[in-house]
Amino acid sequence: MPRRLRLACLLVGVCLAANTAHAAELLLHKQAPEIVLMDLNGKRVDLHAYRGKVVLLDFWATWCAPCQLEMPRFVAWQKQYGPRGLRVIGISMDDEPELARKLYKKLRVNYPVMMGNEKVGELYGGVLGLPVTFLIDSHGVVRAQFQGETDLNAMEEKLKALLLQP
């Protein structure tokens, strides 16, 4: 690939990521968009049903290396903080449910994972880069958004602060 074309692709990717981050930031301090989808086990998952709980909503894909690094932490957090009101929900942006199902089993994921699509991605600011994670408070309001490879310790601190709020 010619150097100019590589540079143009890089700049477009940076612009798309910046636009995604900006669009997602518009959700901060607003009600989280409603989602009702079937999880990988065929159960209906309605985000509204999680009111009263703190929700970590994670958009990911099997081909995304940072996504795969985060997921074991999310499994641990669901186990550790679940009794305090945390509910982790994953949304795979893979095209094939079987790919997501294989990783789900391999990592022993202990939270629901749904298959996302362009419409769901658009509701959350146009999910163009992964991972994208939203922290939603017990009233259904988006309180934090993390784009790309993230400091998981900082995310955990925000999560713990939300769990302490009434």
C-alpha positions as a Python dict, from the first residue, in 0.01 Angstrom:
ca = {
    (1, 'M'): (0, 0, 0),
    (2, 'P'): (144, 340, -93),
    (3, 'R'): (258, 562, 193),
    (4, 'R'): (0, 834, 120),
    (5, 'L'): (-282, 583, 123),
    (6, 'R'): (-163, 435, 454),
    (7, 'L'): (-148, 784, 605),
    (8, 'A'): (-497, 867, 473),
    (9, 'C'): (-635, 544, 624),
    (10, 'L'): (-468, 622, 955),
    (11, 'L'): (-612, 974, 960),
    (12, 'V'): (-961, 848, 871),
    (13, 'G'): (-936, 590, 1152),
    (14, 'V'): (-831, 859, 1400),
    (15, 'C'): (-1118, 1082, 1284),
    (16, 'L'): (-1369, 796, 1313),
    (17, 'A'): (-1248, 715, 1663),
    (18, 'A'): (-1265, 1082, 1763),
    (19, 'N'): (-1618, 1114, 1621),
    (20, 'T'): (-1726, 797, 1804),
    (21, 'A'): (-1583, 925, 2132),
    (22, 'H'): (-1750, 1264, 2084),
    (23, 'A'): (-2088, 1110, 1996),
    (24, 'A'): (-2071, 873, 2293),
    (25, 'E'): (-1978, 1159, 2527),
    (26, 'L'): (-2309, 1320, 2433),
    (27, 'L'): (-2473, 1037, 2631),
    (28, 'L'): (-2299, 1132, 2955),
    (29, 'H'): (-2543, 1235, 3228),
    (30, 'K'): (-2841, 1128, 3013),
    (31, 'Q'): (-3068, 825, 3028),
    (32, 'A'): (-2908, 523, 2869),
    (33, 'P'): (-3080, 427, 2543),
    (34, 'E'): (-3310, 129, 2587),
    (35, 'I'): (-3200, -206, 2450),
    (36, 'V'): (-3400, -528, 2434),
    (37, 'L'): (-3215, -819, 2271),
    (38, 'M'): (-3177, -1194, 2307),
    (39, 'D'): (-2861, -1317, 2476),
    (40, 'L'): (-2642, -1601, 2349),
    (41, 'N'): (-2851, -1848, 2552),
    (42, 'G'): (-3178, -1731, 2397),
    (43, 'K'): (-3297, -1531, 2699),
    (44, 'R'): (-3452, -1186, 2654),
    (45, 'V'): (-3239, -909, 2807),
    (46, 'D'): (-3406, -573, 2868),
    (47, 'L'): (-3171, -299, 2989),
    (48, 'H'): (-3463, -121, 3159),
    (49, 'A'): (-3512, -427, 3384),
    (50, 'Y'): (-3174, -350, 3542),
    (51, 'R'): (-3290, -23, 3701),
    (52, 'G'): (-3182, -22, 4063),
    (53, 'K'): (-2851, -185, 3963),
    (54, 'V'): (-2527, -35, 3836),
    (55, 'V'): (-2466, -160, 3481),
    (56, 'L'): (-2135, -201, 3304),
    (57, 'L'): (-2234, -218, 2936),
    (58, 'D'): (-1947, -345, 2724),
    (59, 'F'): (-1936, -339, 2342),
    (60, 'W'): (-1674, -587, 2220),
    (61, 'A'): (-1579, -832, 1942),
    (62, 'T'): (-1381, -1154, 1924),
    (63, 'W'): (-1124, -1000, 1689),
    (64, 'C'): (-1051, -716, 1935),
    (65, 'A'): (-744, -794, 2150),
    (66, 'P'): (-811, -526, 2418),
    (67, 'C'): (-1167, -657, 2446),
    (68, 'Q'): (-1040, -1005, 2525),
    (69, 'L'): (-804, -864, 2788),
    (70, 'E'): (-1087, -678, 2964),
    (71, 'M'): (-1338, -960, 2975),
    (72, 'P'): (-1172, -1171, 3250),
    (73, 'R'): (-1170, -858, 3472),
    (74, 'F'): (-1540, -803, 3399),
    (75, 'V'): (-1606, -1167, 3494),
    (76, 'A'): (-1420, -1110, 3824),
    (77, 'W'): (-1605, -783, 3889),
    (78, 'Q'): (-1943, -948, 3827),
    (79, 'K'): (-1851, -1211, 4085),
    (80, 'Q'): (-1704, -960, 4334),
    (81, 'Y'): (-1947, -669, 4298),
    (82, 'G'): (-2260, -852, 4181),
    (83, 'P'): (-2386, -894, 4539),
    (84, 'R'): (-2347, -514, 4580),
    (85, 'G'): (-2562, -438, 4276),
    (86, 'L'): (-2337, -462, 3969),
    (87, 'R'): (-2468, -614, 3649),
    (88, 'V'): (-2225, -658, 3361),
    (89, 'I'): (-2382, -687, 3017),
    (90, 'G'): (-2181, -761, 2704),
    (91, 'I'): (-2275, -673, 2348),
    (92, 'S'): (-2078, -859, 2084),
    (93, 'M'): (-2042, -666, 1761),
    (94, 'D'): (-1932, -979, 1574),
    (95, 'D'): (-2123, -1078, 1261),
    (96, 'E'): (-2144, -1443, 1363),
    (97, 'P'): (-2299, -1544, 1698),
    (98, 'E'): (-2098, -1866, 1697),
    (99, 'L'): (-1769, -1671, 1725),
    (100, 'A'): (-1902, -1485, 2029),
    (101, 'R'): (-2042, -1808, 2178),
    (102, 'K'): (-1701, -1981, 2154),
    (103, 'L'): (-1521, -1696, 2333),
    (104, 'Y'): (-1804, -1674, 2588),
    (105, 'K'): (-1750, -2040, 2678),
    (106, 'K'): (-1368, -2022, 2665),
    (107, 'L'): (-1357, -1727, 2909),
    (108, 'R'): (-1638, -1868, 3126),
    (109, 'V'): (-1830, -1544, 3107),
    (110, 'N'): (-2076, -1511, 3397),
    (111, 'Y'): (-2290, -1229, 3257),
    (112, 'P'): (-2531, -1201, 2965),
    (113, 'V'): (-2389, -1136, 2620),
    (114, 'M'): (-2613, -1018, 2340),
    (115, 'M'): (-2545, -982, 1972),
    (116, 'G'): (-2530, -618, 1871),
    (117, 'N'): (-2595, -461, 1536),
    (118, 'E'): (-2556, -126, 1365),
    (119, 'K'): (-2883, 5, 1515),
    (120, 'V'): (-2771, -71, 1872),
    (121, 'G'): (-2429, 79, 1800),
    (122, 'E'): (-2592, 398, 1673),
    (123, 'L'): (-2802, 428, 1990),
    (124, 'Y'): (-2476, 444, 2184),
    (125, 'G'): (-2303, 707, 1975),
    (126, 'G'): (-2204, 507, 1669),
    (127, 'V'): (-1978, 231, 1799),
    (128, 'L'): (-1702, 230, 1538),
    (129, 'G'): (-1401, 136, 1750),
    (130, 'L'): (-1387, -132, 2017),
    (131, 'P'): (-1396, -182, 2304),
    (132, 'V'): (-1646, 77, 2422),
    (133, 'T'): (-1773, 51, 2778),
    (134, 'F'): (-2043, 252, 2952),
    (135, 'L'): (-2109, 274, 3325),
    (136, 'I'): (-2478, 331, 3394),
    (137, 'D'): (-2598, 425, 3742),
    (138, 'S'): (-2890, 266, 3928),
    (139, 'H'): (-3127, 529, 3784),
    (140, 'G'): (-3035, 438, 3425),
    (141, 'V'): (-2812, 741, 3364),
    (142, 'V'): (-2482, 706, 3176),
    (143, 'R'): (-2209, 822, 3417),
    (144, 'A'): (-1890, 721, 3235),
    (145, 'Q'): (-1772, 606, 2894),
    (146, 'F'): (-1444, 435, 2811),
    (147, 'Q'): (-1317, 404, 2453),
    (148, 'G'): (-1039, 171, 2340),
    (149, 'E'): (-775, 17, 2562),
    (150, 'T'): (-856, 151, 2907),
    (151, 'D'): (-700, 176, 3251),
    (152, 'L'): (-912, -90, 3418),
    (153, 'N'): (-812, 28, 3765),
    (154, 'A'): (-956, 372, 3690),
    (155, 'M'): (-1272, 208, 3553),
    (156, 'E'): (-1302, -1, 3869),
    (157, 'E'): (-1272, 309, 4089),
    (158, 'K'): (-1560, 477, 3902),
    (159, 'L'): (-1758, 157, 3926),
    (160, 'K'): (-1707, 132, 4303),
    (161, 'A'): (-1809, 496, 4347),
    (162, 'L'): (-2134, 428, 4159),
    (163, 'L'): (-2205, 125, 4376),
    (164, 'L'): (-2186, 348, 4686),
    (165, 'Q'): (-2445, 596, 4555),
    (166, 'P'): (-2810, 556, 4654),
}
